[in-house]
Amino acid sequence: MWRPCGTPEQELGAFFLGRVPALLSHEPLYETAWKDRSQLVTVATGLVTVDLCVVTRFLRGHGVDGGKRGP
């Protein structure tokens, strides 16, 4: 996750007020991506959480023990 860097005033507003700088247009991401995207100055932000669920139904028939472990 990233966001563009702003001016010092914008960065102070982002820190104290939560107003983060944004791109004025989506053009650097889509139309001119290879040329302009490498010139963007960005900072890391945000958090990505991934939940992984695994279905274990009928796995015993394929030689996988899906039972509970422990005492």
C-alpha positions, 0 to 999 in steps of 0.5 A, spaced: 500 500 500 502 506 498 500 514 497 504 519 494 508 524 498 506 531 498 509 538 500 511 539 507 504 542 509 500 537 506 505 532 510 503 535 516 496 535 515 496 528 513 500 527 520 495 531 524 489 531 521 489 525 517 488 529 510 493 525 506 495 527 499 492 524 493 493 524 485 490 529 481 488 524 476 489 516 475 493 517 468 500 516 471 497 509 473 493 507 467 495 511 461 502 513 462 504 508 467 511 506 465 513 513 463 510 516 469 509 511 475 517 511 476 517 518 477 512 518 483 515 519 490 511 515 494 511 513 502 508 506 505 501 506 508 496 502 510 495 495 512 493 488 508 490 483 512 489 476 509 484 471 511 485 464 509 480 458 509 481 451 507 475 446 506 477 439 508 471 435 507 472 429 503 480 429 504 480 422 507 478 419 501 485 422 498 489 420 503 489 426 507 487 426 515 483 432 516 481 430 523 482 433 529 489 432 533 490 432 540 488 428 546 
